[in-house]
Amino acid sequence: MSLKHIADRDDVFARRYDYGDEEVLVADLGVAGDASVDLLDDTAIVVFEDDEGARQLELELPDGGAQAFITNGVLTIEVGL
């Protein structure tokens, strides 16, 4: 998983964790309103609004069956390796 797309923003805290057979990406998008994440093949598509307006991020995912969700503006993507 690549944090580059998210980590380029100074106002977003993102971290990747490896837990043996699972990889987890956590990013605080800093949004209070609507945000969504959809998984399409090996890509996570994140759509949200911030001070700059509507934004979309696409994150490439490794193989392994990913799950993704957003809670209180925090994006979490879990991938089983």
LUMVO-749069 format. One line per field, with one value per atom (N, C-alpha, C, CB): residue in one letter; atom name; residue number from 1; x, y, z. Coordinates in steps of 0.1 Angstrom, whole numbers, plus 2048, in hexadecimal, padded with zeros to 3 digits. Glycine has a CB too. Example, Ala and Ser with C-alpha at 12.3 -4.5 7.8 and 13.67 -1.06 7.14 Angstrom:
residues 2
r = A|A|A|A|S|S|S|S
a = N|CA|C|CB|N|CA|C|CB
k = 1|1|1|1|2|2|2|2
u = 884|87B|884|871|880|889|881|88D
v = 7C7|7D3|7DF|7D3|7EA|7F5|800|7FA
w = 84E|84E|84E|85A|847|847|84F|839
END
This chain:
residues 81
r = M|M|M|M|S|S|S|S|L|L|L|L|K|K|K|K|H|H|H|H|I|I|I|I|A|A|A|A|D|D|D|D|R|R|R|R|D|D|D|D|D|D|D|D|V|V|V|V|F|F|F|F|A|A|A|A|R|R|R|R|R|R|R|R|Y|Y|Y|Y|D|D|D|D|Y|Y|Y|Y|G|G|G|G|D|D|D|D|E|E|E|E|E|E|E|E|V|V|V|V|L|L|L|L|V|V|V|V|A|A|A|A|D|D|D|D|L|L|L|L|G|G|G|G|V|V|V|V|A|A|A|A|G|G|G|G|D|D|D|D|A|A|A|A|S|S|S|S|V|V|V|V|D|D|D|D|L|L|L|L|L|L|L|L|D|D|D|D|D|D|D|D|T|T|T|T|A|A|A|A|I|I|I|I|V|V|V|V|V|V|V|V|F|F|F|F|E|E|E|E|D|D|D|D|D|D|D|D|E|E|E|E|G|G|G|G|A|A|A|A|R|R|R|R|Q|Q|Q|Q|L|L|L|L|E|E|E|E|L|L|L|L|E|E|E|E|L|L|L|L|P|P|P|P|D|D|D|D|G|G|G|G|G|G|G|G|A|A|A|A|Q|Q|Q|Q|A|A|A|A|F|F|F|F|I|I|I|I|T|T|T|T|N|N|N|N|G|G|G|G|V|V|V|V|L|L|L|L|T|T|T|T|I|I|I|I|E|E|E|E|V|V|V|V|G|G|G|G|L|L|L|L
a = N|CA|C|CB|N|CA|C|CB|N|CA|C|CB|N|CA|C|CB|N|CA|C|CB|N|CA|C|CB|N|CA|C|CB|N|CA|C|CB|N|CA|C|CB|N|CA|C|CB|N|CA|C|CB|N|CA|C|CB|N|CA|C|CB|N|CA|C|CB|N|CA|C|CB|N|CA|C|CB|N|CA|C|CB|N|CA|C|CB|N|CA|C|CB|N|CA|C|CB|N|CA|C|CB|N|CA|C|CB|N|CA|C|CB|N|CA|C|CB|N|CA|C|CB|N|CA|C|CB|N|CA|C|CB|N|CA|C|CB|N|CA|C|CB|N|CA|C|CB|N|CA|C|CB|N|CA|C|CB|N|CA|C|CB|N|CA|C|CB|N|CA|C|CB|N|CA|C|CB|N|CA|C|CB|N|CA|C|CB|N|CA|C|CB|N|CA|C|CB|N|CA|C|CB|N|CA|C|CB|N|CA|C|CB|N|CA|C|CB|N|CA|C|CB|N|CA|C|CB|N|CA|C|CB|N|CA|C|CB|N|CA|C|CB|N|CA|C|CB|N|CA|C|CB|N|CA|C|CB|N|CA|C|CB|N|CA|C|CB|N|CA|C|CB|N|CA|C|CB|N|CA|C|CB|N|CA|C|CB|N|CA|C|CB|N|CA|C|CB|N|CA|C|CB|N|CA|C|CB|N|CA|C|CB|N|CA|C|CB|N|CA|C|CB|N|CA|C|CB|N|CA|C|CB|N|CA|C|CB|N|CA|C|CB|N|CA|C|CB|N|CA|C|CB|N|CA|C|CB|N|CA|C|CB|N|CA|C|CB|N|CA|C|CB|N|CA|C|CB|N|CA|C|CB|N|CA|C|CB|N|CA|C|CB|N|CA|C|CB|N|CA|C|CB
k = 1|1|1|1|2|2|2|2|3|3|3|3|4|4|4|4|5|5|5|5|6|6|6|6|7|7|7|7|8|8|8|8|9|9|9|9|10|10|10|10|11|11|11|11|12|12|12|12|13|13|13|13|14|14|14|14|15|15|15|15|16|16|16|16|17|17|17|17|18|18|18|18|19|19|19|19|20|20|20|20|21|21|21|21|22|22|22|22|23|23|23|23|24|24|24|24|25|25|25|25|26|26|26|26|27|27|27|27|28|28|28|28|29|29|29|29|30|30|30|30|31|31|31|31|32|32|32|32|33|33|33|33|34|34|34|34|35|35|35|35|36|36|36|36|37|37|37|37|38|38|38|38|39|39|39|39|40|40|40|40|41|41|41|41|42|42|42|42|43|43|43|43|44|44|44|44|45|45|45|45|46|46|46|46|47|47|47|47|48|48|48|48|49|49|49|49|50|50|50|50|51|51|51|51|52|52|52|52|53|53|53|53|54|54|54|54|55|55|55|55|56|56|56|56|57|57|57|57|58|58|58|58|59|59|59|59|60|60|60|60|61|61|61|61|62|62|62|62|63|63|63|63|64|64|64|64|65|65|65|65|66|66|66|66|67|67|67|67|68|68|68|68|69|69|69|69|70|70|70|70|71|71|71|71|72|72|72|72|73|73|73|73|74|74|74|74|75|75|75|75|76|76|76|76|77|77|77|77|78|78|78|78|79|79|79|79|80|80|80|80|81|81|81|81
u = 808|800|809|7F6|805|80D|807|80F|80F|80A|80D|810|814|819|80D|820|802|7F7|7F2|7EC|7F1|7EC|7F7|7E6|802|80D|812|818|80F|813|80C|811|801|7FA|7FF|7EB|803|808|7FE|80E|7F1|7E7|7E1|7DC|7E6|7E1|7EB|7DD|7E7|7F0|7ED|7EE|7F7|7F5|800|7F4|7FC|806|802|806|80C|80A|810|811|808|80C|80D|803|817|817|816|825|80C|809|80A|7FB|816|818|811|814|805|7FD|7F3|7F6|7F4|7EB|7F2|7DF|7EE|7F4|7E8|7FB|7EA|7E0|7E5|7DB|7DD|7DF|7D5|7DF|7D9|7D0|7D4|7D1|7CA|7CD|7C1|7CE|7C5|7BB|7BA|7C0|7AE|7AC|7A8|7A0|7A5|7A2|794|7AC|78B|77E|773|77A|76A|75F|752|75C|751|745|746|742|73F|73E|74B|733|74E|75A|757|767|75C|759|765|74D|766|770|76A|77B|76E|76A|776|761|775|780|77C|783|785|783|790|780|78F|79A|7A6|79F|7B1|7BC|7BE|7C9|7B3|7B3|7A9|7B1|7AD|7A3|7A1|7A9|794|790|78A|787|790|78B|786|797|77A|773|76F|767|773|770|771|779|76B|76C|774|75E|77D|784|784|793|78D|78E|790|798|796|799|78E|7A6|783|778|778|779|771|770|77D|764|781|78E|78C|799|794|794|7A3|78D|7A5|7B2|7B1|7B8|7BA|7BB|7C7|7BA|7C6|7D1|7D2|7D0|7DE|7E0|7E1|7EC|7DB|7DB|7E2|7CD|7E9|7EF|7E4|7FA|7E7|7DE|7DC|7E3|7D0|7CE|7C0|7D8|7B7|7AA|7A9|7A5|7A7|7A6|799|7AC|798|78C|78F|788|786|788|77C|78D|77E|773|779|76D|76F|772|76A|771|770|768|76E|76A|765|768|774|76C|774|77F|78C|782|78C|798|796|79C|79F|79E|7A7|7A4|7A1|7A8|7A7|7A3|7B2|7B2|7BA|7B8|7B4|7BA|7BC|7B2|7C8|7CB|7D1|7D4|7CB|7D1|7DB|7C6|7E7|7F2|7F3|800
v = 7F4|800|80C|800|816|823|82E|827|834|840|84D|840|84C|858|861|854|85C|865|86D|85D|866|86D|875|862|86F|876|882|86C|885|891|89E|891|89B|8A6|8A8|8A4|8B4|8B7|8B6|8C5|8B7|8B7|8A9|8C0|89F|891|888|88B|882|878|86A|879|864|856|84D|856|841|837|829|837|821|813|80A|811|7FF|7F6|7E8|7F6|7E0|7D2|7C9|7CF|7C0|7B6|7A8|7B9|7A4|797|794|78D|78F|78B|796|77E|7A2|7AD|7BA|7AD|7C2|7D0|7D9|7D1|7E4|7EE|7FC|7ED|803|811|819|814|823|82C|83A|829|842|850|859|852|863|86D|877|874|877|880|88E|87A|88F|89D|8A2|8A6|899|89D|89A|897|8A3|8A0|89C|8AD|89F|89C|88E|8A7|88E|881|87D|882|871|86B|85D|86C|857|84A|843|849|836|82E|822|82A|81F|814|80C|818|7FF|7F6|7F1|7EB|7F3|7EF|7E7|7FB|7DA|7D2|7D4|7D4|7DA|7DC|7EB|7D7|7F3|801|805|809|80D|814|822|814|825|833|83A|832|845|84C|85A|84E|85D|86A|872|868|87E|886|895|883|89D|8AC|8B2|8B2|8BB|8C3|8D1|8BD|8D9|8E8|8EB|8EE|8E2|8E4|8DF|8DC|8DA|8D5|8C6|8DB|8C1|8B2|8AC|8AE|8A1|89B|88C|89E|886|878|873|874|868|862|854|862|84F|841|83A|83F|830|829|81B|828|817|80A|800|809|7F5|7EB|7DE|7E8|7D8|7CB|7C0|7C7|7B5|7AA|7A5|79E|7A0|79A|79D|79F|7A1|7A3|7AF|797|7BA|7C6|7C9|7D2|7D0|7D6|7E4|7CE|7ED|7FB|802|802|80B|813|820|80B|82A|837|839|842|83D|840|84D|835|857|864|86A|863|869|86F|867|87C|85B|853|847|84E|847|83C|830|841|824|818|80E|812|809|7FE|7F3|804|7E7|7DB|7D1|7D4|7CC|7C3|7B6|7C9|7AB|79E|79A|793|797|794|785|799
w = 800|800|800|80C|7F9|7F8|800|7EA|809|810|809|81E|7FD|7F6|7F3|7EA|7EE|7EA|7F6|7E4|801|80D|814|817|816|81D|817|81F|80A|804|80A|7F5|811|818|826|818|829|837|842|837|83E|849|84B|845|845|846|84D|839|858|85F|859|86E|854|84E|853|83F|856|85A|855|86A|852|84E|858|840|85B|865|85F|872|863|85F|86B|857|86A|875|870|87B|86C|867|85A|872|85B|84F|84B|851|851|84E|84D|859|844|842|844|834|84C|84F|84C|85E|844|841|849|832|850|858|855|868|851|84D|852|83E|85A|85F|854|86C|84D|842|846|839|853|858|853|854|850|84B|855|83D|857|860|859|869|84D|845|83E|83B|833|82C|825|821|826|820|81D|829|812|80E|809|804|80A|804|7FD|80E|7F1|7E9|7E4|7DD|7E5|7E0|7D2|7E9|7C8|7BB|7B6|7B1|7B5|7B2|7BC|7A4|7B7|7C0|7C3|7BA|7C3|7C6|7D0|7B9|7D9|7E3|7DE|7F2|7DC|7D7|7E3|7CB|7E7|7F3|7EE|7FD|7F1|7ED|7FA|7E4|7FB|806|803|812|80B|80A|815|809|812|81C|818|81D|81E|81B|80D|824|805|7F7|7EE|7F4|7F4|7EC|7EB|7DE|7E1|7DF|7DA|7D5|7E1|7DD|7DC|7E8|7D3|7D1|7D2|7C4|7DA|7DA|7D6|7E9|7CE|7CA|7D0|7BB|7D7|7DD|7D8|7ED|7D3|7CE|7DA|7C4|7D9|7E4|7DF|7E9|7E8|7E5|7E4|7EF|7DE|7DE|7EC|7D5|7EF|7FC|802|805|7FB|800|80A|806|806|80F|814|807|820|826|828|833|826|829|82F|81C|837|83D|842|849|844|849|855|83F|861|86D|872|877|874|879|872|888|865|85D|85C|861|862|862|859|870|84E|844|84A|837|849|84D|842|85B|83D|833|838|825|839|83E|832|84A|830|826|82C|81B|829|82D|823|82F|828|81F|81C|825
END
